[in-house]
Amino acid sequence: MQLQRVHPRAVLRRVGGALLLLWLVLTITFALIRLAPGDAATFLIPPSATAADVARIRAELGLDRSIPVQYAHWALGLLRGDVGESFSLHQPVARALAEALPVSIALGTASLLLTFLIGVPIGMWQAVRRGRPIDRLLTVLTTALYAAPSFWLALALVAVFTYGASAWGFPPSLRLPAFGLRSPGADLRGVAAMLDLIRHSILPVTILTAVGAAGIARYARSSIADVLSQDFVRTARAKGSSPRRVYFRHVLATVLPALVVLFALSLPGLVAGSIFVEAVFAWPGMGRLMVNAIVARDYPLVMGAAGVYAALVLFANLAGDVALSVVDPRRRE
């Protein structure tokens, strides 16, 4: 399949539109969290605080100003590259995001790659055996797995492979840890530290991969089954092409643009898709950071995390649009 060249002006135009949309999303987010009932100052003072203490905290945080003034102050800081200081963590938002983002990216990258490496072959295998008992069985399993809440699956795996394995007398080496990135109190280095991190990653990655692969398998099965019914596939088979050539040369090449777009649109899940899983397994990633920021009414941290999420979504759409123009000549500018 010949790749096509995308005109630079088209890319620049899309980038400009994405930046404008990102600013609009951040502006709407700013307005919504400021207009929501409640006050961030009330979460930062003890129950015995007086009204004067509340007023002082509000003044220190800049919450005593009008919303337009707060917006102007935030916008000017953002243009200077300053996203503010976290109310609850008492540190720059950029530092908090820089500490949490790599954790979510590592978790999401591993699960996303496994999702497509497992989901696409399963979907193709089902499409080739469409209508058979194994296809119907896998359809039921993938549909149920995709519909199941990720936090419920996480708790179920913890109950089986952590607490259940301990109750059943499994050796410690076969019990999977349920919380954190590393074993508490263990001073591990080198290969031992890496193996410990992998053990802590098995359950979170398994949850995200299982749910994602089930959805990809359903999509791949439907797309590949439609292609297998096309005339050019029957013609290729009639000419004596081997099944391997038919599936990889004709079928996968036809569904590749759709899979590329699906992969690009799955990129935001590197961060946003692991919120509940990170909360269950106590991983210090973006999901846990965002949940804690919302609970604490930490406006700067919520804005910073929302900006990261919005940027990822817009970048994924932009990447998918550009990639589709490259792999599909019908989409050339």
N, C-alpha and C positions, 0 to 999 in steps of 0.2 A: 504494500500500500504506500503510495507516494504522499509524503507530507507536503503541505502547502505553506507558503509564506504569508504571514499576517502583516498588513500594512502598519507601520509605526504610528501613523496618525489615528488609526482606529484604536490602538492600544492606549494612546494618550487620552483620547476622548473618553474611553471607558474608565481610565484611572481618575480623570477629573470628575466624572459623574459619581464614581464610588466615594471620593473624598467629600463631595458635597452631600451625598446621602449619609455618610458617617457623621458629619457635623449635625445634620438634621436629627439623626437618631440620638446623639448625645444631648442635644438641646431638649428634645422631648423627654428623655430620661431625667435630665436635670429638673425640668418643671414638675414631673410626676412625683419624684421623691421629695421635693420641697413642699408640694401641695398636699402630700399625704398626711393624714391625722397623726398627731404625736410630735414630739420634739426630741432631737438627739441629746440635748442637754440633760434631760431627765434620766437618761441611762448612764450618765457619767458622774452623778452626785449620790451621796449616801442618803438613806431615807430621812435622816435627821437634818438635812440641809434646809436652810431658810430660803425665803424668796430672794433675798439679797445674793445668796450663793448661786441660785439659778441664774439670776440676771448677770452676775459676773462671768459665769461659765459661757453663757450665750454671747456675751461681748467678746470673750477670748476666742471663741470659735467663729465669730463673725455672723452669728445667726440673728443678731438684733438688727441687721440691716434689711432693707427691702429686698424682695426677690430679684428685681432688675439689677440692683447694685451687686448682689451676690453673683448673679450670672455674669455681669461684666468682669468682676474680679476673677471668677473662675476661667472665663474665656481668655483674658489677658495672660493668666498664668499658664494655660494650656498652650497658647501660641509661643510662650517662652520655653516650653518644655517642662513646666512645673505642674504636676498634677495634684499638688497639695500634700498635706500630712494627715495620716489616719487619726481619727478621734480616739479609737479604742486601743490601737497598737502603739500610739505615740512615736511613730516613725514615718519617714516619707512613704507615700503610696507606691512610688516607683520601686523602692527597695522591697516592700512587701510583695508586689507583683513579680519582681525578679526572682524572689525566693520560691514563690509558689508555681510560677508558670513552667519551669523546667520539669517539675514533678508531673504535672498534668500532661505535658507534651510527651514525656517518655512513656507514661501509661497509655495515652491515646494512640501514639505511633505504633507501639507494639500490638495493641488490640486491633487497630485499623488494618495493618498489614495482614495479620492473621485472619481478620474478617473476610478480606477479599481472597486470600489464598485458600481459604476453606469454603467460603460461600459460593464462589463462582464454579468450582468443580462439582460441588454438590448439585447446584442448579442445572448444570449441563448434564450430569448423570441422570437427574430426574427427567429432563426434557427428552433425552434419548430413550428413556423407558416410560414415557408418558402413558398413563392409563393402567399401568401394571400395579400389582399390590404394593411393591416396594415404593413406588412413586406416591401412592395414596398414603402410605404410612409416613413417609418423610414429609409429605405435605401437612399432615396433622401435627407432627412433631415440631416442624419449623414454625407453623402458625401459632401453636401454643407457646413455644419458647419466645417468639417475637412479641407476643401479646403480654407475656408475664412481666410484672414490674421488676426492674433491675434490683431494687433494694430488697424485695422479697426473695429473689434468687440468691442474693448475697447472704442474707440471713440464713437461708436454707443450707448453703454450702458451708457456712461457719458452723452451723449446728451439726453437720455430718462430719466434716474433715478436721474440725478443731475440737469441739466439745465431745462429739460422738467418738472420734478416734481416741480421745483420752479415756472416755468411759469404757470403751471396748478393749482397753489395754494395749493399744498399738504402741510401738516404740516411739520415742520422741522424734526420731528422724523421719517418721512417716506422718507426723501430725503437722498440718499446715498452719502457720501463724495467722491470726485474724486481724491484728491491729498493728499499725505503724509500718515504717520502712525497714527498721532494723530491730534486732533482739535487744531489749532493754538491759543495760548493764554489761553487755558483751563488748570487749575491746578487740574487734576483728579488723584485720587489714588484708589487703591484696586479694587473693583468690577466695579466701574464707569470707571476707566482707561481701564480695560479689555473689557468692553462693547464697549467703544469708539474704541479700537483697532479692535474689531470684525467688527464694522460698516465700518471701513476703509478697512477691508480685503474682504468684500463681493464681490465687483466688480472685483478686481484682481483674487481672487480665482475662481469666477464664470467663467471668461474668460478662464483661464488655464484648469479648469475642463471640461468645455463644449467642447473645442477643443480636449483635450486628450480623453475624454470619447467617442467622436464620432469615433476617430480612433480605440480605443480598441473595441468598439462595432462592427465595420466592421470586425476586425480581429477575434473576438470571434465568430461572426455569421458564417464566412466561415469555421473556424476550427470545430466548434460544428456541423455544418450541414454535414461536411464530416464524422464525427464520427457517427452521427445518421443514416447514410446510410450503416454502416458496419454490417456484419452478426452477430457479437456477441451482438449487441444492439437488433436486431430483435429476436435473441434467448432468450435474457433476458426477452423481452416482452412476447414472446410465453410461457415462463415458469411461467408467472403470476406475475412478479416483478412489484411493484408499480411504477408509473411515477417518484415519488421522488427518489426512489432507482436507477432507470435507469439513471436519469439525474445526480445525485450527486455521486453515487457509480461507475458507469461505464463511463459516458460521461466526467464529469469533471476530473475524475482520469486520463483519457486518454489524455486530452488536458492540464493537469497541467504542464508537463515539458515545453511545449511551452509558457504557461502563465508565468511561473517562469523566463524563459529567457527574455521574453518581459518586465516583471517588472524590472529585473536587467538592461536591456538596457535602460529603462526609467529613471534610477537613475540620469544620468547626466542632465536630464531635471529639476531636483531639482534646479539647478543653471543656466544652460545655456538656458533653455527653457523660462525663464521669462525676457529676455533682453528687448524686445519691451514693454511688459506689465509694467515692472518697469519704463521704460522711460516715458510712457504715464501717469502713476499714481504717478510719482515722488517718488518712493520708493527707499530708500538709500541702495540698494542691490548690488550684484555683477554685474548685467546687466548694471545698470546705471553707476557703477564705471568703467566698462570695456569700455563703449561707451565714457565716458569723457576722459579716459586715451588715447584712440586711437585718439580722436580729438586733444588732447593736445600733442601728440607725447611723452607721458610719458613712456619712454622705460622700466624703472624698474617696473612700475605698470602694464604695458602690459604683461611683462614677468611673473610677479607674478600671475596675473589673468589667463594667458594662462596655467601656471603650474597647477593651481587649476582645470581648466577645463579638461586638459589632464589627470590628476590624477583621476578625477572622471570617465572619460570615460574608462580608463584602469581598474580601480577598478570595474566598473560595468560589463565589459566583463569578468574579472576574477571571480567575484562573480557569474555571470550567468553560467560560465563554471563549477565551482565547484558545484553550486546548482543543475545543470542539472545532474552531475555525482551522486549526492546524491539521487535525486528523480527518476532517470531513470537508471535501472540496466544495460541497454545496453551500457551506457557510462562509466562503471566502468573502472578504470585503471587496 
